[in-house]
Amino acid sequence: MLSRLSRPVSAVLRRGFGSSAQNNARVAVLGASGGIGQPLSLLLKNSPLVSNLALYDIAHTPGVAADLSHIETRAKVTGYLGPEQLPESLKNCEVVVIPAGVPRKPGMTRDDLFNTNATIVATLTEACAKHCPEAMICIIANPVNSTIPITSEVFKKHGVYNPNRIFGVTTLDIVRANTFIAELKGLDPARVNVPVVGGHAGKTIIPLISQCTPKVEFPQDQLETLTGRIQEAGTEVVKAKAGAGSATLSMAYAGARFVFSLLDAMNGKEGVIECSFIRSEETESPYFSTPLLLGKNGIEKNLGLGKLSAYEEKLVSEAMAELKASIKKGEDFVKSRK
Ligand SMILES: NC(=O)c1ccc[n+]([C@@H]2O[C@H](COP(=O)([O-])OP(=O)(O)OC[C@H]3O[C@@H](n4cnc5c(N)ncnc54)[C@H](O)[C@@H]3O)[C@@H](O)[C@H]2O)c1
């Protein structure tokens, strides 16, 4: 995988891993000692785009930071442990990635994580709103359909809300869709691009296979099976790990891809497109993932849904009730928080 990290990129909607551009970004990972946090931090440490890597967690960060700091790349790694060191970890950060939170166990939905993770995300994003209000905030912690509204409400409460800088990381859904389609069609997965829109839980995950490049066709029954597999791919991993957590390595890859795309765009690279769950006017849901053109200040342009097949339109309309309920749950949580 590491060779891909230094490969030039040619296409948009795609692997930010390859930019040779130098940057001096300070990136913080909150939850850096976890199953996602550690491999994600490794990938960030390996990037020429990152000059400072701040690793924050409530456990084990001195060890993770010491370990990563011996890698012969230029990013300076610093570990921060416990709430009293959180403000310092965020100082001068341009990008903050948040994988802190509990993962699913078999039989759980992402919404079952709400009670624990809502508090963790609200606490961490309150610190971001105070100490790095201009940073790009990338939330991995689930349920993403609620943790993005939570982050937005926290930033609003602090009077520093900028919807162009708050991202729900759904990249793993795109990564999975690309991989599964490539497998079925005998294609190189690195050349497949499928936008995945909507949200990041079950039926709210909507792959737009009609917009796949290269163009692919499936009979309706196969299309429905494939769509279902993409929607439940996280559960596939949760079951296979049998109680030991959810996707970590593929999520670290996807999180790094998203951060590198963002850094490339912040660095002035043109035509960088990624899907992300954000504040949106594209549908009746106030937050929705669609392909976004990224730029120096975050979201430059929402590229919208494009032309949907009748099947995809049905999936979008069927996702609305769940999406709106998860969003409201997140918003209400912050409103009721002291
Ligand atoms: N967006 C996605 O596509 C996606 C994919 C997979 C997992 N996830 C989510 O990512 C989250 C993390 O998953 P994981 O497998 O890395 O879990 P994990 O339990 O392995 O790691 C979580 C880390 O968060 C830390 N943490 C807990 N509370 C914290 C706090 N208040 N401040 C800072 N750090 C804190 C823990 O100490 C731990 O190191 C989960 O919510 C999971 O559901 C999202």
The ligand as a MOL file (V3000), in Angstrom:
LIG
                    3D

  0  0  0     0  0            999 V3000
M  V30 BEGIN CTAB
M  V30 COUNTS 44 48 0 0 0
M  V30 BEGIN ATOM
M  V30 1 N -16.6940 6.9830 9.3130 0
M  V30 2 C -16.4820 5.7110 9.0900 0
M  V30 3 O -16.5780 5.2390 7.9500 0
M  V30 4 C -16.0790 4.7900 10.2140 0
M  V30 5 C -15.5760 3.5110 9.9290 0
M  V30 6 C -15.1730 2.6950 10.9620 0
M  V30 7 C -15.2970 3.1350 12.2860 0
M  V30 8 N -15.7950 4.3780 12.5260 0 CHG=1
M  V30 9 C -15.9290 4.8910 13.9120 0
M  V30 10 O -14.6740 5.3750 14.3790 0
M  V30 11 C -14.6660 5.3570 15.8190 0
M  V30 12 C -13.3540 4.7700 16.3400 0
M  V30 13 O -13.2300 3.4170 15.9870 0
M  V30 14 P -11.9460 2.5550 16.4490 0
M  V30 15 O -12.1230 1.2180 15.8630 0
M  V30 16 O -10.6990 3.3280 16.2030 0 CHG=-1
M  V30 17 O -12.2120 2.4840 18.0400 0
M  V30 18 P -11.1380 2.1740 19.1960 0
M  V30 19 O -11.9200 1.8520 20.4230 0
M  V30 20 O -10.1230 1.1940 18.7260 0
M  V30 21 O -10.3870 3.5670 19.3790 0
M  V30 22 C -11.0350 4.6890 19.8700 0
M  V30 23 C -9.9940 5.5740 20.5350 0
M  V30 24 O -10.6830 6.7390 21.0000 0
M  V30 25 C -10.1150 7.0630 22.2570 0
M  V30 26 N -11.0410 7.9190 23.0180 0
M  V30 27 C -12.1630 7.5820 23.6780 0
M  V30 28 N -12.6890 8.6610 24.2720 0
M  V30 29 C -11.8840 9.7060 23.9490 0
M  V30 30 C -11.8950 11.0860 24.2730 0
M  V30 31 N -12.8540 11.6170 25.0450 0
M  V30 32 N -10.8960 11.8450 23.7720 0
M  V30 33 C -9.9390 11.3110 22.9840 0
M  V30 34 N -9.8670 10.0250 22.6770 0
M  V30 35 C -10.8320 9.2300 23.1570 0
M  V30 36 C -9.8480 5.7320 22.9260 0
M  V30 37 O -8.9110 5.8530 24.0060 0
M  V30 38 C -9.3130 4.9300 21.7520 0
M  V30 39 O -7.9100 5.0460 21.6490 0
M  V30 40 C -15.9220 4.5930 16.2160 0
M  V30 41 O -16.9230 5.5200 16.5650 0
M  V30 42 C -16.3290 3.8720 14.9450 0
M  V30 43 O -17.7110 3.6060 14.9010 0
M  V30 44 C -16.1700 5.1970 11.5260 0
M  V30 END ATOM
M  V30 BEGIN BOND
M  V30 1 1 1 2
M  V30 2 2 2 3
M  V30 3 1 2 4
M  V30 4 1 4 5
M  V30 5 2 4 44
M  V30 6 2 5 6
M  V30 7 1 6 7
M  V30 8 2 7 8
M  V30 9 1 8 9
M  V30 10 1 8 44
M  V30 11 1 9 10
M  V30 12 1 9 42
M  V30 13 1 10 11
M  V30 14 1 11 12
M  V30 15 1 11 40
M  V30 16 1 12 13
M  V30 17 1 13 14
M  V30 18 2 14 15
M  V30 19 1 14 16
M  V30 20 1 14 17
M  V30 21 1 17 18
M  V30 22 2 18 19
M  V30 23 1 18 20
M  V30 24 1 18 21
M  V30 25 1 21 22
M  V30 26 1 22 23
M  V30 27 1 23 24
M  V30 28 1 23 38
M  V30 29 1 24 25
M  V30 30 1 25 26
M  V30 31 1 25 36
M  V30 32 1 26 27
M  V30 33 1 26 35
M  V30 34 2 27 28
M  V30 35 1 28 29
M  V30 36 1 29 30
M  V30 37 2 29 35
M  V30 38 1 30 31
M  V30 39 2 30 32
M  V30 40 1 32 33
M  V30 41 2 33 34
M  V30 42 1 34 35
M  V30 43 1 36 37
M  V30 44 1 36 38
M  V30 45 1 38 39
M  V30 46 1 40 41
M  V30 47 1 40 42
M  V30 48 1 42 43
M  V30 END BOND
M  V30 END CTAB
M  END
